[in-house]
Every structure is written in C-alpha cells, then in structure tokens.
C-alpha cells in the first residue's frame, strides 16, 4: 500500500510518496489543488474523527520563559501618598500550532499530543494552564500599577499521521509536520514562572481624570 506524506512549508505544499522500493519526491505546488489536501483540512479531519490520526515521534524543545503580560486590573493612585493594596490576578495560557491555530483543551488534538508525549517521555502534556492568586502592590502618587506574569513555555514537534478508511485525494495516508507551543510545568528545564508588579507615570489625560470629584485624592481601578 502506498504511503504519502503531505508537508506544508509557509503557503506551499509538497507531496512525498513512499513506495515499496523507496521514496519519490514530487515538485512543490504553489497551493493545494482540488486533488491535494490543505494542512487545515487534514488537521480538521483529525479533530473531527473523519481521519484516524496519531502524533508521531514527538520531540520536546527546551523550556523558556514566555513574554510578560498583564494579569490584573490597573490601579491608579490619585492621592498624595503611596498606596498599597492587595490585587487579585488570574491568568490562562493556551497552546498554538505552527499555523497559529489554537489547540483546545480537552479536544481530540490535545488528547493525541498528550498520549504521544506521555508514551515517549513518561509525563503528561497539557494544552492550557490556569492560575489565580493575589499580590500586594505599592503605587506612588501620580502613577498607575498592575501585575504581570510570564509562563514557562515549551514546544513539541512531531508529525500528524492521518489514515482514511477510503481514499481521500487519491491516498489512504497523509502526513503533516507540526510544532505546538504551550505551557510547561513550573521548573521545567530549570525555568520558573514569574509574577511582577509594574508601574508607570500616568499620562496627561489620566492625571486630568484625577482632578474629577470622583477620583480626586483616591485610588481607583480599571479593568485590564
């Protein structure tokens, strides 16, 4: 039985056919034609169950600290003295694939990745991480402050194998390389999540709002 590999690099699709005596490589096509699947079609068939799929030969990249992003409301200090206040924060970090699509927690795709990573590395893989806590923060007069957080992230690279009961686009098997970036457990490869307080001076418009009767001499919050 012939086996075929469909690989997409940028917007180009190339087809590799594995025959009994070796490998034949066809020239790259500028776009998928009517008889060639797109990467999105193959992944969608994996997710829906139309194709029987597996995520083969997963390779975990080295963990790294992701970008800091605001996880709390902003605290404005319109008073004449420093203000210290406990601020609650919440953060949910998800996963994306190499095409920028979201890998939904609890979905078929996430489950197949977790199954493959667990079998290879003997530990689970999670497509999302949620965390909630609080932190005391001090904001000087005329400043605005907020809490930012950075999550430990990690990539996992592998190849999707999609097997159809009946021929699709002329073949039973299609293969798609993919890299998924998602949250990793705190401490992975020696990297730790980070939560910090950030402050800046209010803009002229923000300072002007402090002169209103509602905010004058007080602190107030705005949703992030």
Secondary structure, 3 states (H helix, E strand, C coil): CCEEEEEEECCEEEEEEEECCEEEECCCECCCCCCCCCHHHHHHHHHHCCCEEEEEEEEECCCEECCCEECCCEEEECCCCCEEEEEEEEEEECEECCCCCEECCCCHHHHHHHHHHHHHHCCCCCCCEEEEEEEEEEECCCEEEEEEEECEEEEEEEEEEEEEEEEECCEEEEEEEEEEEEECCCCHHHCCCEEEEEEEECCHHHHHHCCCCCCCCCEEEECC
